[in-house]
Amino acid sequence: MADPETKELQLEQVQRELAERKQADEADLPPEERTHERRADKHEYLREKLAERARSEDENG
């Protein structure tokens, strides 16, 4: 089973990603929108890496 810390970090990244995507949708200026989209993409990437880590932890016990 994945480390509880890994699961907490995954949840945190999902929350941050969703918040940034919402801010991108609500942005008034294109540069601001792009900034939030990049941040959301970063959180998505980190979430995916944490998922890989969780799978590895599950496989290695």
mmCIF file of the C-alpha atoms, coordinates in Angstrom:
data_MODEL
# 
_entry.id   MODEL 
# 
loop_
_atom_site.group_PDB 
_atom_site.id 
_atom_site.type_symbol 
_atom_site.label_atom_id 
_atom_site.label_alt_id 
_atom_site.label_comp_id 
_atom_site.label_asym_id 
_atom_site.label_entity_id 
_atom_site.label_seq_id 
_atom_site.pdbx_PDB_ins_code 
_atom_site.Cartn_x 
_atom_site.Cartn_y 
_atom_site.Cartn_z 
_atom_site.occupancy 
_atom_site.B_iso_or_equiv 
_atom_site.pdbx_formal_charge 
_atom_site.auth_seq_id 
_atom_site.auth_comp_id 
_atom_site.auth_asym_id 
_atom_site.auth_atom_id 
_atom_site.pdbx_PDB_model_num 
ATOM 1  C CA . MET A 1 1  ? 0.000   0.000  0.000   1.00 0.00 ? 1  MET A CA 1 
ATOM 2  C CA . ALA A 1 2  ? 1.219   3.492  -0.828  1.00 0.00 ? 2  ALA A CA 1 
ATOM 3  C CA . ASP A 1 3  ? 2.678   5.603  1.929   1.00 0.00 ? 3  ASP A CA 1 
ATOM 4  C CA . PRO A 1 4  ? 0.027   7.828  3.571   1.00 0.00 ? 4  PRO A CA 1 
ATOM 5  C CA . GLU A 1 5  ? 2.270   10.819 2.912   1.00 0.00 ? 5  GLU A CA 1 
ATOM 6  C CA . THR A 1 6  ? 2.238   10.024 -0.809  1.00 0.00 ? 6  THR A CA 1 
ATOM 7  C CA . LYS A 1 7  ? -1.552  9.904  -0.822  1.00 0.00 ? 7  LYS A CA 1 
ATOM 8  C CA . GLU A 1 8  ? -1.742  13.212 1.044   1.00 0.00 ? 8  GLU A CA 1 
ATOM 9  C CA . LEU A 1 9  ? 0.628   14.799 -1.446  1.00 0.00 ? 9  LEU A CA 1 
ATOM 10 C CA . GLN A 1 10 ? -1.438  13.457 -4.344  1.00 0.00 ? 10 GLN A CA 1 
ATOM 11 C CA . LEU A 1 11 ? -4.595  14.936 -2.866  1.00 0.00 ? 11 LEU A CA 1 
ATOM 12 C CA . GLU A 1 12 ? -2.855  18.255 -2.322  1.00 0.00 ? 12 GLU A CA 1 
ATOM 13 C CA . GLN A 1 13 ? -1.711  18.361 -5.951  1.00 0.00 ? 13 GLN A CA 1 
ATOM 14 C CA . VAL A 1 14 ? -5.227  17.601 -7.201  1.00 0.00 ? 14 VAL A CA 1 
ATOM 15 C CA . GLN A 1 15 ? -6.619  20.421 -5.086  1.00 0.00 ? 15 GLN A CA 1 
ATOM 16 C CA . ARG A 1 16 ? -3.958  22.849 -6.272  1.00 0.00 ? 16 ARG A CA 1 
ATOM 17 C CA . GLU A 1 17 ? -4.440  21.839 -9.902  1.00 0.00 ? 17 GLU A CA 1 
ATOM 18 C CA . LEU A 1 18 ? -8.197  22.375 -9.699  1.00 0.00 ? 18 LEU A CA 1 
ATOM 19 C CA . ALA A 1 19 ? -7.749  25.734 -7.987  1.00 0.00 ? 19 ALA A CA 1 
ATOM 20 C CA . GLU A 1 20 ? -5.322  26.922 -10.670 1.00 0.00 ? 20 GLU A CA 1 
ATOM 21 C CA . ARG A 1 21 ? -7.607  25.742 -13.482 1.00 0.00 ? 21 ARG A CA 1 
ATOM 22 C CA . LYS A 1 22 ? -10.480 27.639 -11.874 1.00 0.00 ? 22 LYS A CA 1 
ATOM 23 C CA . GLN A 1 23 ? -8.340  30.762 -11.609 1.00 0.00 ? 23 GLN A CA 1 
ATOM 24 C CA . ALA A 1 24 ? -7.336  30.358 -15.258 1.00 0.00 ? 24 ALA A CA 1 
ATOM 25 C CA . ASP A 1 25 ? -11.007 30.213 -16.234 1.00 0.00 ? 25 ASP A CA 1 
ATOM 26 C CA . GLU A 1 26 ? -11.720 33.336 -14.195 1.00 0.00 ? 26 GLU A CA 1 
ATOM 27 C CA . ALA A 1 27 ? -8.661  35.293 -15.358 1.00 0.00 ? 27 ALA A CA 1 
ATOM 28 C CA . ASP A 1 28 ? -9.322  38.616 -17.027 1.00 0.00 ? 28 ASP A CA 1 
ATOM 29 C CA . LEU A 1 29 ? -6.091  38.870 -18.992 1.00 0.00 ? 29 LEU A CA 1 
ATOM 30 C CA . PRO A 1 30 ? -4.518  36.261 -21.291 1.00 0.00 ? 30 PRO A CA 1 
ATOM 31 C CA . PRO A 1 31 ? -1.105  36.393 -19.554 1.00 0.00 ? 31 PRO A CA 1 
ATOM 32 C CA . GLU A 1 32 ? -2.775  35.761 -16.218 1.00 0.00 ? 32 GLU A CA 1 
ATOM 33 C CA . GLU A 1 33 ? -4.716  32.860 -17.718 1.00 0.00 ? 33 GLU A CA 1 
ATOM 34 C CA . ARG A 1 34 ? -1.522  31.317 -19.135 1.00 0.00 ? 34 ARG A CA 1 
ATOM 35 C CA . THR A 1 35 ? 0.207   31.660 -15.779 1.00 0.00 ? 35 THR A CA 1 
ATOM 36 C CA . HIS A 1 36 ? -2.541  29.737 -14.020 1.00 0.00 ? 36 HIS A CA 1 
ATOM 37 C CA . GLU A 1 37 ? -2.641  27.122 -16.780 1.00 0.00 ? 37 GLU A CA 1 
ATOM 38 C CA . ARG A 1 38 ? 1.115   26.555 -16.438 1.00 0.00 ? 38 ARG A CA 1 
ATOM 39 C CA . ARG A 1 39 ? 0.759   26.206 -12.692 1.00 0.00 ? 39 ARG A CA 1 
ATOM 40 C CA . ALA A 1 40 ? -2.102  23.751 -13.138 1.00 0.00 ? 40 ALA A CA 1 
ATOM 41 C CA . ASP A 1 41 ? 0.001   21.756 -15.596 1.00 0.00 ? 41 ASP A CA 1 
ATOM 42 C CA . LYS A 1 42 ? 2.824   21.659 -13.050 1.00 0.00 ? 42 LYS A CA 1 
ATOM 43 C CA . HIS A 1 43 ? 0.490   20.309 -10.377 1.00 0.00 ? 43 HIS A CA 1 
ATOM 44 C CA . GLU A 1 44 ? -0.852  17.727 -12.832 1.00 0.00 ? 44 GLU A CA 1 
ATOM 45 C CA . TYR A 1 45 ? 2.704   16.613 -13.588 1.00 0.00 ? 45 TYR A CA 1 
ATOM 46 C CA . LEU A 1 46 ? 3.536   16.335 -9.887  1.00 0.00 ? 46 LEU A CA 1 
ATOM 47 C CA . ARG A 1 47 ? 0.334   14.382 -9.268  1.00 0.00 ? 47 ARG A CA 1 
ATOM 48 C CA . GLU A 1 48 ? 1.289   11.929 -12.023 1.00 0.00 ? 48 GLU A CA 1 
ATOM 49 C CA . LYS A 1 49 ? 4.767   11.507 -10.541 1.00 0.00 ? 49 LYS A CA 1 
ATOM 50 C CA . LEU A 1 50 ? 3.247   10.848 -7.129  1.00 0.00 ? 50 LEU A CA 1 
ATOM 51 C CA . ALA A 1 51 ? 0.981   8.232  -8.698  1.00 0.00 ? 51 ALA A CA 1 
ATOM 52 C CA . GLU A 1 52 ? 4.078   6.545  -10.124 1.00 0.00 ? 52 GLU A CA 1 
ATOM 53 C CA . ARG A 1 53 ? 5.656   6.676  -6.682  1.00 0.00 ? 53 ARG A CA 1 
ATOM 54 C CA . ALA A 1 54 ? 2.554   5.119  -5.131  1.00 0.00 ? 54 ALA A CA 1 
ATOM 55 C CA . ARG A 1 55 ? 2.576   2.296  -7.689  1.00 0.00 ? 55 ARG A CA 1 
ATOM 56 C CA . SER A 1 56 ? 6.240   1.683  -6.983  1.00 0.00 ? 56 SER A CA 1 
ATOM 57 C CA . GLU A 1 57 ? 5.586   1.597  -3.248  1.00 0.00 ? 57 GLU A CA 1 
ATOM 58 C CA . ASP A 1 58 ? 2.750   -0.882 -3.812  1.00 0.00 ? 58 ASP A CA 1 
ATOM 59 C CA . GLU A 1 59 ? 4.943   -3.118 -5.969  1.00 0.00 ? 59 GLU A CA 1 
ATOM 60 C CA . ASN A 1 60 ? 7.886   -3.039 -3.586  1.00 0.00 ? 60 ASN A CA 1 
ATOM 61 C CA . GLY A 1 61 ? 5.814   -3.386 -0.453  1.00 0.00 ? 61 GLY A CA 1 
# 
